[in-house]
Amino acid sequence: MKTIEHLYLTVGTDPVSNYAVADFFLENQNLKTIHFIHSTEDSENNIQSTEPFAAHLKSVLDKKAGDTRIFLHGIRIKDSFSIHKDIQNILSDFESSEKSDLKNVQTIQNVHLDYSGGTKEMALHSYETFKDVLGERVTFSYYDSRRNRLKEDSELGEPVDSVFLGDKVEIDFADLFELHGYSIIENEEHSGFVFSVEFFKEFLDALQDRENFENYLDWRDYFFSVYPDSRKVEPAENKVKLSDLLPPEFPISKVLEKMILKIHDEMPEYSFLEEKGGEYYLKTDVSNKQTDKLIETRKYIVGRWFEQYVYVVLKENLLEKEIISSLDLNIMIQSATKNFEIDVAMIKGYEFFGVSCTTDKTQSLCKSKGFEILHRTKQIAGEDSKAILMTFMNEENTAEIDADLSDLLEDRLLVLGRDDLFPKEKFCQKIVDFLSS
């Protein structure tokens, strides 16, 4: 593309494409100005303003813009005349201000319009007006979000090669969420030592061995017979010793014993053990104050560890090998009206992938979790974001749900089950293939 000094972009309700294009030009052109053209509110014609998205874009890009000035312009989009008139005024006002600032009569040169955002009418009539007013002083492009490619508009001439932006533009979690009006809040539960990845790293590493993993699942079924009620911490009758909880027929018992004793020694308020005469017993008399913490320990042992397990595998095999650019665990997100959590979050360049982890095997519940994680990723990262659902379903049920949801959700959700976790290399390759699809 030829030299560009003034970049204009039409803004719709999904600002990620605007960010990708603006960031690319900001890094590769000596831009003097960036202009975001957004719709203004028109309640009579049921038109909402996209000014908030334009403002979020400006806020994020201001951090790296340097001497490049960023402007917001509102236009009416109820009809072609309004769009044409407002675009004319924007260009005329800006040209007049530039002449005044530069104290010369030179018209502005090297203007570029990317018309990817906004409605079709907004893109079409903006394009036509820019061409009418600026003639050969303006060039055009549009962004193909499905292929992550920026395409220069060649009008009726030979097609111009497109530019792949997937490896040229990056964004972090905070800025990506800010584009959509969300922010990250500190999750106290996971911000310290309690139930952290570092604390349970040895346990999580052990489960990366398939034999240990399968043995853990057998033990887990046994555990539910000892603690049949998830709302209580008291063990089943006559099951009061730690050795009752970790019988020798389960080889994983040694790993679990080490983890449970580590909790007892370093986080006693979360321990469901008490020591008597050198032997450990399960608590049968628990105060109301301690109940919640003991239940939280139980939840971790029977399933909450799974999201940490997925995080550790992805960190070691994708993040550290620079296949993805960002990875985080248990991100708490807020807007003005709602808070929610994403189990595992990934970014590849500027593409967001939300991961939901469940140890459930039930098709109906897993399907609802699939819809939920895709909805959440779209909220915080736009229409082109993708989601992954990690479950404990068997191969048959996983394939059935994946097939059902793939067509409905336009292949933006990957469903994986217990059988997909091993071998680890196969699991990671499935994730990599999905990231690139």
C-alpha positions as CSV (number, residue, x, y, z in Angstrom):
1,M,0.0,0.0,0.0
2,K,1.2,3.5,-0.8
3,T,2.0,6.0,2.0
4,I,-0.9,6.8,4.2
5,E,-1.1,9.9,6.5
6,H,-4.7,10.1,7.4
7,L,-6.7,6.9,8.2
8,Y,-10.5,6.8,8.4
9,L,-12.5,3.8,9.7
10,T,-16.2,3.2,9.9
11,V,-17.2,1.8,13.3
12,G,-19.9,-0.8,14.0
13,T,-20.6,-2.9,17.1
14,D,-17.6,-5.2,16.8
15,P,-14.5,-3.0,17.3
16,V,-11.9,-5.8,17.1
17,S,-11.6,-5.5,13.3
18,N,-11.2,-1.7,13.6
19,Y,-8.5,-2.2,16.2
20,A,-6.6,-4.7,14.0
21,V,-6.7,-2.4,11.0
22,A,-5.8,0.7,12.9
23,D,-3.0,-1.0,14.8
24,F,-1.5,-2.4,11.6
25,F,-1.5,1.0,9.9
26,L,-0.2,2.7,13.1
27,E,2.8,0.3,13.2
28,N,3.5,0.3,9.4
29,Q,2.6,3.9,8.3
30,N,3.7,7.3,9.4
31,L,0.1,8.3,10.4
32,K,-0.7,11.8,11.3
33,T,-4.3,11.2,12.2
34,I,-6.8,8.3,12.8
35,H,-10.5,9.1,12.4
36,F,-13.3,6.8,13.7
37,I,-16.6,7.4,12.0
38,H,-19.5,6.2,14.2
39,S,-23.3,6.3,13.9
40,T,-25.3,8.7,16.1
41,E,-28.4,7.7,18.0
42,D,-31.7,8.0,16.2
43,S,-34.5,6.7,18.3
44,E,-37.1,7.6,15.7
45,N,-35.5,5.2,13.2
46,N,-34.3,2.7,15.9
47,I,-30.7,3.4,15.3
48,Q,-28.2,3.0,18.1
49,S,-25.0,5.0,18.4
50,T,-21.7,3.2,18.0
51,E,-19.9,6.1,19.7
52,P,-19.1,4.0,22.8
53,F,-17.2,1.5,20.6
54,A,-15.3,4.4,18.9
55,A,-14.5,5.9,22.3
56,H,-13.2,2.5,23.5
57,L,-11.0,2.2,20.4
58,K,-9.6,5.7,21.0
59,S,-8.9,4.9,24.6
60,V,-7.0,1.7,23.8
61,L,-5.0,3.1,20.8
62,D,-4.1,6.4,22.6
63,K,-1.7,4.3,24.7
64,K,0.4,3.6,21.6
65,A,-0.5,6.4,19.2
66,G,2.5,8.7,20.1
67,D,2.2,11.8,18.0
68,T,-0.7,10.4,15.9
69,R,-3.9,12.3,16.8
70,I,-7.2,10.3,17.1
71,F,-10.6,11.8,16.3
72,L,-14.2,10.6,16.6
73,H,-16.9,11.7,14.2
74,G,-20.6,11.0,14.4
75,I,-22.8,10.7,11.3
76,R,-26.5,10.1,10.8
77,I,-27.1,6.8,8.9
78,K,-30.9,6.9,8.4
79,D,-30.4,7.4,4.6
80,S,-27.8,7.9,1.9
81,F,-28.3,11.7,1.8
82,S,-27.5,12.0,5.6
83,I,-24.4,9.9,5.3
84,H,-23.2,11.7,2.3
85,K,-23.8,15.2,3.8
86,D,-22.2,14.3,7.2
87,I,-19.1,12.7,5.6
88,Q,-18.7,15.8,3.4
89,N,-18.8,18.0,6.4
90,I,-16.2,15.8,8.2
91,L,-13.8,16.0,5.4
92,S,-14.3,19.7,4.8
93,D,-13.9,20.6,8.5
94,F,-10.8,18.5,8.8
95,E,-9.2,19.9,5.6
96,S,-9.9,23.4,6.9
97,S,-8.4,22.7,10.3
98,E,-5.3,21.2,8.7
99,K,-4.8,24.2,6.5
100,S,-5.1,26.5,9.5
101,D,-2.7,24.4,11.6
102,L,-0.2,24.2,8.8
103,K,-0.7,27.8,7.7
104,N,-0.7,26.8,4.0
105,V,-3.3,26.1,1.3
106,Q,-2.2,22.6,0.5
107,T,-5.1,20.1,0.5
108,I,-4.7,17.0,2.6
109,Q,-3.1,14.1,0.8
110,N,-2.7,10.3,1.3
111,V,-6.1,9.6,2.8
112,H,-7.2,6.0,3.4
113,L,-10.7,4.7,4.3
114,D,-11.2,1.2,5.7
115,Y,-15.0,0.6,5.4
116,S,-15.1,-2.8,7.3
117,G,-17.3,-1.6,10.2
118,G,-20.9,-0.4,10.5
119,T,-23.9,-1.2,8.3
120,K,-23.7,-2.0,4.6
121,E,-25.3,1.4,3.8
122,M,-22.8,3.2,6.0
123,A,-19.9,1.5,4.3
124,L,-21.3,2.0,0.7
125,H,-22.2,5.6,1.0
126,S,-19.0,6.5,3.0
127,Y,-17.0,4.9,0.2
128,E,-18.8,6.8,-2.5
129,T,-18.5,10.2,-0.7
130,F,-14.8,9.8,0.0
131,K,-14.2,9.0,-3.7
132,D,-16.4,11.9,-4.8
133,V,-14.7,14.4,-2.5
134,L,-11.1,13.2,-2.6
135,G,-10.7,11.5,-5.9
136,E,-7.2,10.0,-6.3
137,R,-6.1,11.3,-2.9
138,V,-7.9,8.4,-1.2
139,T,-7.4,4.7,-1.2
140,F,-9.6,2.0,0.3
141,S,-9.5,-1.3,2.1
142,Y,-11.8,-3.7,3.9
143,Y,-11.1,-6.4,6.5
144,D,-12.0,-10.1,6.0
145,S,-12.5,-11.2,9.6
146,R,-13.0,-14.9,8.7
147,R,-9.5,-15.0,7.2
148,N,-7.9,-12.2,9.2
149,R,-6.9,-10.5,6.0
150,L,-6.8,-6.8,5.1
151,K,-7.7,-6.4,1.5
152,E,-6.8,-3.2,-0.5
153,D,-9.7,-2.2,-2.7
154,S,-8.5,-2.3,-6.3
155,E,-11.8,-1.1,-7.8
156,L,-12.1,-2.6,-11.3
157,G,-8.4,-3.3,-11.7
158,E,-6.5,-6.5,-11.1
159,P,-6.9,-7.9,-7.5
160,V,-4.4,-6.6,-5.0
161,D,-2.7,-9.1,-2.6
162,S,-4.2,-9.1,0.8
163,V,-2.2,-8.8,4.1
164,F,-2.6,-11.4,6.8
165,L,-2.9,-9.6,10.1
166,G,-3.0,-12.7,12.3
167,D,0.7,-12.5,13.0
168,K,1.1,-8.7,12.7
169,V,-1.3,-7.4,15.3
170,E,-1.4,-8.2,19.1
171,I,-3.5,-7.1,22.0
172,D,-3.6,-8.0,25.7
173,F,-6.6,-9.1,27.7
174,A,-7.3,-5.8,29.4
175,D,-7.3,-3.8,26.1
176,L,-9.3,-6.4,24.3
177,F,-12.0,-6.4,26.9
178,E,-11.9,-2.6,27.1
179,L,-12.9,-2.4,23.4
180,H,-16.2,-4.0,24.4
181,G,-16.7,-2.0,27.6
182,Y,-15.5,-4.7,30.1
183,S,-12.7,-4.7,32.5
184,I,-10.8,-7.3,34.6
185,I,-11.3,-7.4,38.4
186,E,-9.0,-9.1,40.8
187,N,-10.4,-12.5,41.8
188,E,-9.5,-12.8,45.5
189,E,-10.1,-16.6,45.5
190,H,-7.3,-17.2,43.0
191,S,-5.0,-14.2,43.6
192,G,-3.0,-15.7,46.5
193,F,-1.6,-19.0,47.7
194,V,-4.9,-20.7,48.3
195,F,-5.8,-23.2,45.5
196,S,-3.2,-21.8,43.2
197,V,-1.6,-23.6,40.3
198,E,1.8,-23.3,42.0
199,F,0.6,-24.9,45.2
200,F,-0.8,-28.0,43.4
201,K,1.7,-28.2,40.6
202,E,3.0,-31.6,41.6
203,F,-0.6,-33.0,41.6
204,L,-1.4,-31.4,38.3
205,D,1.8,-32.7,36.7
206,A,1.0,-36.2,37.9
207,L,-2.4,-36.2,36.2
208,Q,-0.7,-35.6,32.9
209,D,0.1,-39.3,32.9
210,R,-2.8,-41.1,31.4
211,E,-2.6,-44.0,33.9
212,N,-2.6,-41.7,36.8
213,F,-5.5,-39.7,35.3
214,E,-7.7,-42.8,34.7
215,N,-6.9,-44.1,38.2
216,Y,-7.8,-40.8,39.7
217,L,-11.3,-41.0,38.0
218,D,-11.8,-44.4,39.6
219,W,-10.8,-43.0,42.9
220,R,-13.1,-40.0,42.4
221,D,-16.1,-42.4,42.1
222,Y,-15.0,-44.0,45.4
223,F,-14.6,-40.6,47.0
224,F,-18.3,-39.8,46.3
225,S,-19.2,-42.8,48.3
226,V,-17.3,-41.5,51.3
227,Y,-18.6,-38.0,50.9
228,P,-22.0,-38.5,49.2
229,D,-23.4,-35.0,49.8
230,S,-21.6,-32.1,48.2
231,R,-23.2,-29.7,50.6
232,K,-21.7,-31.4,53.7
233,V,-18.1,-32.1,54.8
234,E,-18.8,-35.0,57.1
235,P,-17.7,-38.4,55.8
236,A,-19.9,-41.4,55.5
237,E,-20.4,-43.5,58.6
238,N,-17.4,-45.6,59.7
239,K,-15.2,-43.8,57.1
240,V,-13.1,-41.7,59.5
241,K,-9.5,-42.4,58.8
242,L,-7.4,-40.8,56.0
243,S,-6.6,-44.4,54.9
244,D,-10.3,-44.9,54.4
245,L,-10.3,-42.0,52.0
246,L,-7.2,-43.2,50.2
247,P,-7.3,-47.0,50.1
248,P,-4.1,-48.8,48.7
249,E,-6.0,-50.3,45.8
250,F,-5.8,-46.9,44.1
251,P,-2.2,-46.1,43.1
252,I,-3.1,-42.4,42.8
253,S,-3.7,-42.5,46.6
254,K,-0.1,-41.7,47.3
255,V,-0.2,-38.5,45.2
256,L,-3.5,-37.5,46.7
257,E,-2.3,-38.2,50.2
258,K,0.7,-35.9,49.7
259,M,-1.6,-33.1,48.4
260,I,-4.1,-33.5,51.2
261,L,-1.4,-33.4,53.8
262,K,0.1,-30.3,52.2
263,I,-3.3,-28.6,52.5
264,H,-3.4,-29.7,56.2
265,D,0.1,-28.4,56.9
266,E,0.0,-25.1,55.0
267,M,-3.7,-24.2,54.8
268,P,-5.1,-25.8,58.0
269,E,-8.3,-23.7,57.8
270,Y,-9.1,-25.6,54.6
271,S,-8.2,-29.1,55.9
272,F,-10.8,-31.7,56.6
273,L,-8.2,-33.7,58.7
274,E,-7.4,-33.8,62.3
275,E,-4.4,-35.5,63.9
276,K,-4.7,-37.8,66.9
277,G,-1.8,-39.8,68.2
278,G,0.2,-39.5,65.0
279,E,-2.7,-40.7,62.8
280,Y,-4.9,-38.6,60.6
281,Y,-8.7,-38.7,60.8
282,L,-11.5,-37.0,58.8
283,K,-13.3,-34.4,60.7
284,T,-16.7,-35.3,62.0
285,D,-17.4,-32.2,64.0
286,V,-17.1,-29.0,61.9
287,S,-18.1,-25.5,62.9
288,N,-20.4,-23.4,60.7
289,K,-17.5,-20.9,60.2
290,Q,-15.2,-23.6,58.7
291,T,-17.8,-25.4,56.6
292,D,-17.5,-23.3,53.5
293,K,-13.8,-23.6,53.4
294,L,-13.9,-27.4,53.8
295,I,-16.5,-27.7,51.1
296,E,-14.3,-25.6,48.8
297,T,-11.4,-28.0,49.4
298,R,-13.7,-30.9,48.5
299,K,-14.8,-29.1,45.3
300,Y,-11.2,-28.7,44.3
301,I,-10.3,-32.3,44.9
302,V,-13.2,-33.7,42.8
303,G,-13.2,-31.2,39.9
304,R,-12.0,-27.6,40.3
305,W,-8.5,-28.7,39.6
306,F,-9.5,-29.5,36.0
307,E,-9.3,-25.9,34.8
308,Q,-5.9,-25.6,36.3
309,Y,-4.9,-28.8,34.6
310,V,-6.0,-27.5,31.2
311,Y,-4.2,-24.2,31.9
312,V,-0.9,-26.0,32.8
313,V,-1.0,-28.1,29.7
314,L,-1.7,-25.1,27.4
315,K,0.9,-23.0,29.1
316,E,3.7,-25.6,28.7
317,N,2.7,-26.6,25.1
318,L,1.2,-23.5,23.5
319,L,2.2,-20.3,25.4
320,E,5.9,-21.3,26.1
321,K,6.2,-22.3,22.4
322,E,4.7,-19.0,21.4
323,I,1.8,-20.6,19.5
324,I,-0.4,-18.3,21.5
325,S,0.5,-14.8,22.8
326,S,-1.5,-14.7,26.0
327,L,-2.9,-17.2,28.5
328,D,-4.7,-16.7,31.8
329,L,-6.7,-18.6,34.4
330,N,-10.0,-17.7,36.1
331,I,-10.3,-14.2,34.7
332,M,-13.0,-12.2,36.5
333,I,-14.7,-9.8,34.2
334,Q,-17.1,-6.9,34.9
335,S,-19.1,-4.3,33.1
336,A,-21.5,-1.7,34.5
337,T,-24.2,-4.3,34.9
338,K,-22.7,-7.8,35.3
339,N,-19.7,-9.9,36.5
340,F,-18.7,-13.3,35.4
341,E,-15.6,-15.6,35.2
342,I,-13.9,-17.3,32.3
343,D,-12.1,-20.6,33.4
344,V,-9.2,-20.3,30.9
345,A,-8.6,-17.5,28.4
346,M,-6.2,-17.4,25.4
347,I,-5.3,-14.8,22.8
348,K,-3.5,-15.6,19.5
349,G,-2.4,-12.2,18.2
350,Y,-5.7,-10.4,18.6
351,E,-8.1,-13.4,18.4
352,F,-9.7,-14.5,21.7
353,F,-10.5,-18.0,22.7
354,G,-12.5,-18.7,25.9
355,V,-12.3,-22.1,27.5
356,S,-14.9,-23.6,29.9
357,C,-13.9,-26.7,31.9
358,T,-16.4,-29.1,33.5
359,T,-15.9,-32.6,34.9
360,D,-19.6,-33.4,34.1
361,K,-20.5,-36.2,31.7
362,T,-24.1,-35.2,31.1
363,Q,-24.9,-34.2,27.5
364,S,-27.6,-31.7,28.4
365,L,-25.5,-29.8,31.0
366,C,-22.4,-29.9,28.8
367,K,-24.4,-28.5,25.9
368,S,-25.7,-25.6,28.0
369,K,-22.1,-24.8,29.1
370,G,-21.1,-24.8,25.5
371,F,-23.7,-22.1,24.7
372,E,-22.7,-20.2,27.8
373,I,-19.0,-20.0,27.1
374,L,-19.6,-19.0,23.4
375,H,-22.0,-16.2,24.6
376,R,-19.5,-14.9,27.1
377,T,-16.6,-14.8,24.6
378,K,-18.8,-12.9,22.1
379,Q,-19.7,-10.4,24.9
380,I,-16.1,-9.6,25.8
381,A,-14.3,-10.2,22.5
382,G,-16.7,-9.8,19.6
383,E,-18.5,-11.9,17.0
384,D,-15.3,-13.5,15.7
385,S,-14.1,-14.9,19.0
386,K,-14.2,-18.7,19.5
387,A,-14.7,-21.0,22.5
388,I,-13.6,-24.4,23.7
389,L,-15.6,-26.7,26.0
390,M,-13.6,-29.2,28.0
391,T,-15.7,-32.0,29.5
392,F,-15.5,-35.5,31.0
393,M,-17.9,-36.9,28.4
394,N,-17.0,-40.1,26.5
395,E,-16.0,-40.1,22.9
396,E,-19.4,-40.9,21.5
397,N,-21.2,-38.2,23.4
398,T,-18.5,-35.6,22.7
399,A,-18.7,-36.3,18.9
400,E,-22.5,-36.0,19.0
401,I,-22.6,-32.7,20.8
402,D,-19.7,-31.3,18.7
403,A,-21.6,-32.2,15.5
404,D,-24.9,-30.7,16.8
405,L,-23.3,-27.4,17.9
406,S,-20.8,-27.0,15.0
407,D,-23.4,-26.2,12.4
408,L,-25.5,-24.2,14.7
409,L,-22.6,-22.1,16.0
410,E,-20.7,-21.8,12.7
411,D,-17.7,-23.9,13.9
412,R,-16.9,-21.3,16.6
413,L,-17.1,-23.9,19.4
414,L,-14.8,-26.9,19.9
415,V,-16.1,-29.6,22.2
416,L,-13.6,-32.0,23.7
417,G,-14.1,-34.9,26.1
418,R,-12.0,-37.1,28.4
419,D,-10.7,-39.3,25.6
420,D,-9.3,-36.2,23.8
421,L,-6.8,-35.4,26.6
422,F,-4.4,-38.2,25.9
423,P,-1.9,-38.4,24.5
424,K,-1.1,-34.8,25.4
425,E,0.4,-34.1,22.0
426,K,-2.8,-35.1,20.3
427,F,-4.8,-32.9,22.6
428,C,-2.6,-29.8,22.0
429,Q,-2.7,-30.4,18.3
430,K,-6.5,-30.4,18.3
431,I,-6.4,-27.0,20.1
432,V,-3.8,-25.6,17.6
433,D,-5.9,-26.8,14.6
434,F,-8.9,-25.1,16.1
435,L,-7.0,-21.8,16.7
436,S,-6.0,-21.8,13.0
437,S,-9.4,-22.8,11.5
